[in-house]
Amino acid sequence: MKKEHQKTLTFEIITPVVMAGTYKDEPELRIPSIKGMLRWWFRFFYASHNQSIDKLREHENEIFGSTEKACQFYMHLKYSQKLTDAYLAMNKRYGRYNNIKRKALEKNDTFRIDFIYSPFFTYKKELNTTLQLLSFLGGIGARWRRGFGSIQLKNGEDYKSFDKLKEKIEKVLKGKGEYHHDGFININNVDIYLVKPKRDNFWIDSLGAMNNLRKKVYKEFKSETNIKAIACKPKGGSRAVSPLIIQIKKFSEGKFYGILIVYNEWDKYEEFKNFINNNSELSFEQLLKSKPRKI
């Protein structure tokens, strides 16, 4: 097979991946689940390049396939199944919350995906951008919006400084378009932050980073504002979603940082901005700011 028709990518698991398999205690990494997250990040980014939702859906189906048209690339997955316990309740590993746990794929493990393209596939640029977004900002599996399931490309790129890494992420984000859409979270209605501890500059462990960030950002904001859940329904949307996405990423060995994505049409948006700006323990460096629309 010609080299231009195939590509192999290796991902590192940064935080435990909670993904259901055939049996509850046997998590399984599956291509449909990964492809589903690629679709999510495609819509997140390329909504800004499509004037209407119908055009966006058509664009998505051209790349990932639909019931009427087959996908023009295939994915073959290879991974080991090293398991760990993922404690889903925040900072409640012991006591009455001890039963809120799931088996998960272990951090520091890797998996490989072989992409095989049809000779007629013309959307490699869009697919590569989507993969970069998943790697820089996202995760897979259950609770990925709360820090679990973080995965990251092991592409051999060695960033000489954190500023170089930041420039790389910003370069991807600057490729966004100008179209705005309501009803779902997308790149033109969110703020994106890099998060690090002020005292040590980086976290030394991914689970410690996840627990600290969830506590300081999610749990303490709920407590301060006396709200039961962090959720909102986008304008025109059919269901409530989380307006916050928390992820953990790896800069180098023993150096971890956070990603925070904030939906700017959330009714607590301004209150939350003040909350993070006054945080004494964490620094929030804004990568992307999108202006809330006035309807």
ZIGI-V779894 format. One record per residue. N is the residue number from 0. RES is the residue in one small letter. BURIAL is 1 if it has 24 or more other C-alpha atoms within 12 Angstrom, else 0. D_LAST is the distance of its C-alpha to the last C-alpha in Angstrom with 2 decimals. Layout:
n->N res->RES burial->BURIAL d_last->D_LAST
n->N res->RES burial->BURIAL d_last->D_LAST
This chain:
n->0 res->m burial->0 d_last->52.18
n->1 res->k burial->0 d_last->50.85
n->2 res->k burial->0 d_last->49.17
n->3 res->e burial->0 d_last->46.02
n->4 res->h burial->0 d_last->45.55
n->5 res->q burial->0 d_last->45.46
n->6 res->k burial->1 d_last->44.05
n->7 res->t burial->0 d_last->44.78
n->8 res->l burial->1 d_last->42.47
n->9 res->t burial->1 d_last->43.48
n->10 res->f burial->1 d_last->41.06
n->11 res->e burial->1 d_last->41.93
n->12 res->i burial->1 d_last->40.76
n->13 res->i burial->1 d_last->39.50
n->14 res->t burial->1 d_last->38.75
n->15 res->p burial->1 d_last->40.16
n->16 res->v burial->1 d_last->38.66
n->17 res->v burial->1 d_last->38.29
n->18 res->m burial->1 d_last->38.44
n->19 res->a burial->0 d_last->40.09
n->20 res->g burial->0 d_last->43.14
n->21 res->t burial->0 d_last->45.45
n->22 res->y burial->0 d_last->46.62
n->23 res->k burial->0 d_last->44.68
n->24 res->d burial->0 d_last->46.84
n->25 res->e burial->0 d_last->46.97
n->26 res->p burial->1 d_last->43.70
n->27 res->e burial->1 d_last->43.43
n->28 res->l burial->1 d_last->41.54
n->29 res->r burial->1 d_last->40.50
n->30 res->i burial->1 d_last->39.24
n->31 res->p burial->0 d_last->36.73
n->32 res->s burial->1 d_last->35.05
n->33 res->i burial->1 d_last->34.96
n->34 res->k burial->1 d_last->33.70
n->35 res->g burial->0 d_last->30.94
n->36 res->m burial->1 d_last->29.77
n->37 res->l burial->1 d_last->30.07
n->38 res->r burial->1 d_last->27.77
n->39 res->w burial->1 d_last->25.22
n->40 res->w burial->1 d_last->25.42
n->41 res->f burial->1 d_last->25.43
n->42 res->r burial->1 d_last->22.08
n->43 res->f burial->1 d_last->20.76
n->44 res->f burial->1 d_last->21.84
n->45 res->y burial->1 d_last->22.10
n->46 res->a burial->1 d_last->18.68
n->47 res->s burial->1 d_last->17.95
n->48 res->h burial->1 d_last->20.77
n->49 res->n burial->1 d_last->19.84
n->50 res->q burial->0 d_last->17.47
n->51 res->s burial->0 d_last->17.28
n->52 res->i burial->0 d_last->18.13
n->53 res->d burial->0 d_last->21.32
n->54 res->k burial->0 d_last->22.34
n->55 res->l burial->1 d_last->21.79
n->56 res->r burial->1 d_last->23.90
n->57 res->e burial->0 d_last->26.51
n->58 res->h burial->1 d_last->26.72
n->59 res->e burial->1 d_last->27.16
n->60 res->n burial->0 d_last->29.83
n->61 res->e burial->1 d_last->31.67
n->62 res->i burial->1 d_last->32.21
n->63 res->f burial->1 d_last->32.63
n->64 res->g burial->0 d_last->33.90
n->65 res->s burial->0 d_last->33.10
n->66 res->t burial->0 d_last->35.19
n->67 res->e burial->0 d_last->35.90
n->68 res->k burial->0 d_last->36.56
n->69 res->a burial->0 d_last->38.44
n->70 res->c burial->1 d_last->37.23
n->71 res->q burial->1 d_last->39.14
n->72 res->f burial->1 d_last->39.91
n->73 res->y burial->1 d_last->41.73
n->74 res->m burial->1 d_last->41.65
n->75 res->h burial->1 d_last->44.81
n->76 res->l burial->1 d_last->44.60
n->77 res->k burial->0 d_last->47.39
n->78 res->y burial->0 d_last->47.33
n->79 res->s burial->0 d_last->49.62
n->80 res->q burial->1 d_last->48.82
n->81 res->k burial->0 d_last->49.27
n->82 res->l burial->1 d_last->47.84
n->83 res->t burial->0 d_last->46.84
n->84 res->d burial->1 d_last->45.41
n->85 res->a burial->1 d_last->41.70
n->86 res->y burial->1 d_last->41.03
n->87 res->l burial->1 d_last->37.51
n->88 res->a burial->1 d_last->37.28
n->89 res->m burial->1 d_last->36.46
n->90 res->n burial->1 d_last->39.64
n->91 res->k burial->0 d_last->41.51
n->92 res->r burial->0 d_last->44.11
n->93 res->y burial->0 d_last->46.78
n->94 res->g burial->0 d_last->47.26
n->95 res->r burial->0 d_last->45.55
n->96 res->y burial->0 d_last->42.78
n->97 res->n burial->0 d_last->45.41
n->98 res->n burial->0 d_last->44.96
n->99 res->i burial->0 d_last->41.29
n->100 res->k burial->1 d_last->42.26
n->101 res->r burial->1 d_last->42.29
n->102 res->k burial->1 d_last->44.47
n->103 res->a burial->1 d_last->42.71
n->104 res->l burial->1 d_last->43.59
n->105 res->e burial->1 d_last->44.92
n->106 res->k burial->1 d_last->43.44
n->107 res->n burial->1 d_last->45.32
n->108 res->d burial->1 d_last->46.22
n->109 res->t burial->1 d_last->45.23
n->110 res->f burial->1 d_last->44.56
n->111 res->r burial->1 d_last->44.78
n->112 res->i burial->1 d_last->42.90
n->113 res->d burial->0 d_last->44.57
n->114 res->f burial->1 d_last->42.27
n->115 res->i burial->1 d_last->44.11
n->116 res->y burial->1 d_last->42.43
n->117 res->s burial->0 d_last->43.29
n->118 res->p burial->0 d_last->44.69
n->119 res->f burial->0 d_last->41.85
n->120 res->f burial->1 d_last->39.04
n->121 res->t burial->0 d_last->37.00
n->122 res->y burial->0 d_last->34.09
n->123 res->k burial->1 d_last->35.90
n->124 res->k burial->0 d_last->33.52
n->125 res->e burial->1 d_last->30.47
n->126 res->l burial->1 d_last->32.62
n->127 res->n burial->0 d_last->33.92
n->128 res->t burial->1 d_last->30.50
n->129 res->t burial->1 d_last->29.48
n->130 res->l burial->1 d_last->32.75
n->131 res->q burial->1 d_last->32.20
n->132 res->l burial->1 d_last->28.79
n->133 res->l burial->1 d_last->30.49
n->134 res->s burial->1 d_last->33.32
n->135 res->f burial->1 d_last->31.45
n->136 res->l burial->1 d_last->28.62
n->137 res->g burial->1 d_last->29.37
n->138 res->g burial->1 d_last->31.87
n->139 res->i burial->1 d_last->33.16
n->140 res->g burial->1 d_last->34.21
n->141 res->a burial->1 d_last->33.34
n->142 res->r burial->1 d_last->31.64
n->143 res->w burial->1 d_last->30.72
n->144 res->r burial->1 d_last->27.48
n->145 res->r burial->1 d_last->29.87
n->146 res->g burial->1 d_last->32.22
n->147 res->f burial->1 d_last->34.62
n->148 res->g burial->1 d_last->35.40
n->149 res->s burial->1 d_last->34.87
n->150 res->i burial->1 d_last->36.61
n->151 res->q burial->1 d_last->37.27
n->152 res->l burial->1 d_last->38.94
n->153 res->k burial->1 d_last->42.49
n->154 res->n burial->0 d_last->42.64
n->155 res->g burial->0 d_last->45.28
n->156 res->e burial->0 d_last->43.01
n->157 res->d burial->0 d_last->44.26
n->158 res->y burial->0 d_last->41.84
n->159 res->k burial->0 d_last->43.98
n->160 res->s burial->0 d_last->41.46
n->161 res->f burial->0 d_last->38.20
n->162 res->d burial->0 d_last->36.66
n->163 res->k burial->0 d_last->37.73
n->164 res->l burial->0 d_last->36.03
n->165 res->k burial->1 d_last->32.81
n->166 res->e burial->0 d_last->33.07
n->167 res->k burial->1 d_last->33.53
n->168 res->i burial->1 d_last->30.39
n->169 res->e burial->1 d_last->28.35
n->170 res->k burial->0 d_last->29.87
n->171 res->v burial->1 d_last->28.60
n->172 res->l burial->1 d_last->25.03
n->173 res->k burial->0 d_last->25.01
n->174 res->g burial->0 d_last->25.56
n->175 res->k burial->1 d_last->21.95
n->176 res->g burial->0 d_last->20.07
n->177 res->e burial->0 d_last->16.86
n->178 res->y burial->1 d_last->14.92
n->179 res->h burial->1 d_last->11.85
n->180 res->h burial->1 d_last->11.70
n->181 res->d burial->1 d_last->10.26
n->182 res->g burial->1 d_last->12.99
n->183 res->f burial->1 d_last->15.45
n->184 res->i burial->1 d_last->16.36
n->185 res->n burial->1 d_last->16.99
n->186 res->i burial->1 d_last->18.03
n->187 res->n burial->1 d_last->14.79
n->188 res->n burial->1 d_last->13.17
n->189 res->v burial->1 d_last->16.41
n->190 res->d burial->1 d_last->18.89
n->191 res->i burial->1 d_last->22.52
n->192 res->y burial->1 d_last->25.54
n->193 res->l burial->1 d_last->29.29
n->194 res->v burial->1 d_last->30.98
n->195 res->k burial->1 d_last->34.64
n->196 res->p burial->1 d_last->36.92
n->197 res->k burial->0 d_last->37.72
n->198 res->r burial->0 d_last->41.36
n->199 res->d burial->0 d_last->42.46
n->200 res->n burial->0 d_last->39.86
n->201 res->f burial->1 d_last->39.93
n->202 res->w burial->1 d_last->40.57
n->203 res->i burial->1 d_last->43.92
n->204 res->d burial->1 d_last->43.13
n->205 res->s burial->1 d_last->40.16
n->206 res->l burial->1 d_last->40.47
n->207 res->g burial->1 d_last->40.81
n->208 res->a burial->1 d_last->37.67
n->209 res->m burial->1 d_last->35.74
n->210 res->n burial->1 d_last->37.03
n->211 res->n burial->1 d_last->36.47
n->212 res->l burial->1 d_last->32.89
n->213 res->r burial->1 d_last->32.02
n->214 res->k burial->1 d_last->33.73
n->215 res->k burial->1 d_last->32.39
n->216 res->v burial->1 d_last->28.75
n->217 res->y burial->1 d_last->28.22
n->218 res->k burial->1 d_last->30.89
n->219 res->e burial->0 d_last->30.96
n->220 res->f burial->1 d_last->27.22
n->221 res->k burial->0 d_last->27.57
n->222 res->s burial->0 d_last->30.59
n->223 res->e burial->0 d_last->29.17
n->224 res->t burial->0 d_last->26.08
n->225 res->n burial->0 d_last->28.14
n->226 res->i burial->0 d_last->25.89
n->227 res->k burial->0 d_last->27.62
n->228 res->a burial->0 d_last->25.57
n->229 res->i burial->1 d_last->23.05
n->230 res->a burial->1 d_last->20.67
n->231 res->c burial->1 d_last->17.13
n->232 res->k burial->0 d_last->15.52
n->233 res->p burial->1 d_last->12.76
n->234 res->k burial->1 d_last->9.83
n->235 res->g burial->0 d_last->11.90
n->236 res->g burial->0 d_last->14.92
n->237 res->s burial->0 d_last->18.26
n->238 res->r burial->0 d_last->19.74
n->239 res->a burial->0 d_last->19.52
n->240 res->v burial->0 d_last->20.24
n->241 res->s burial->1 d_last->21.38
n->242 res->p burial->1 d_last->18.86
n->243 res->l burial->1 d_last->22.01
n->244 res->i burial->1 d_last->24.48
n->245 res->i burial->1 d_last->27.87
n->246 res->q burial->1 d_last->30.54
n->247 res->i burial->1 d_last->33.92
n->248 res->k burial->1 d_last->35.37
n->249 res->k burial->1 d_last->38.80
n->250 res->f burial->1 d_last->39.66
n->251 res->s burial->1 d_last->43.42
n->252 res->e burial->0 d_last->46.06
n->253 res->g burial->0 d_last->45.46
n->254 res->k burial->1 d_last->42.21
n->255 res->f burial->1 d_last->38.92
n->256 res->y burial->1 d_last->35.39
n->257 res->g burial->1 d_last->32.07
n->258 res->i burial->1 d_last->28.73
n->259 res->l burial->1 d_last->25.60
n->260 res->i burial->1 d_last->22.21
n->261 res->v burial->1 d_last->19.27
n->262 res->y burial->1 d_last->15.93
n->263 res->n burial->1 d_last->13.42
n->264 res->e burial->1 d_last->10.81
n->265 res->w burial->1 d_last->13.87
n->266 res->d burial->0 d_last->14.03
n->267 res->k burial->1 d_last->17.26
n->268 res->y burial->1 d_last->16.16
n->269 res->e burial->0 d_last->17.12
n->270 res->e burial->0 d_last->20.13
n->271 res->f burial->1 d_last->21.23
n->272 res->k burial->1 d_last->21.09
n->273 res->n burial->0 d_last->23.37
n->274 res->f burial->1 d_last->25.53
n->275 res->i burial->1 d_last->26.33
n->276 res->n burial->0 d_last->26.77
n->277 res->n burial->0 d_last->29.42
n->278 res->n burial->0 d_last->31.19
n->279 res->s burial->0 d_last->34.86
n->280 res->e burial->0 d_last->36.01
n->281 res->l burial->1 d_last->33.47
n->282 res->s burial->1 d_last->32.09
n->283 res->f burial->1 d_last->28.64
n->284 res->e burial->1 d_last->28.41
n->285 res->q burial->1 d_last->25.01
n->286 res->l burial->1 d_last->25.22
n->287 res->l burial->1 d_last->21.63
n->288 res->k burial->0 d_last->18.53
n->289 res->s burial->1 d_last->15.10
n->290 res->k burial->0 d_last->12.28
n->291 res->p burial->1 d_last->9.39
n->292 res->r burial->0 d_last->6.13
n->293 res->k burial->0 d_last->3.77
n->294 res->i burial->0 d_last->0.00
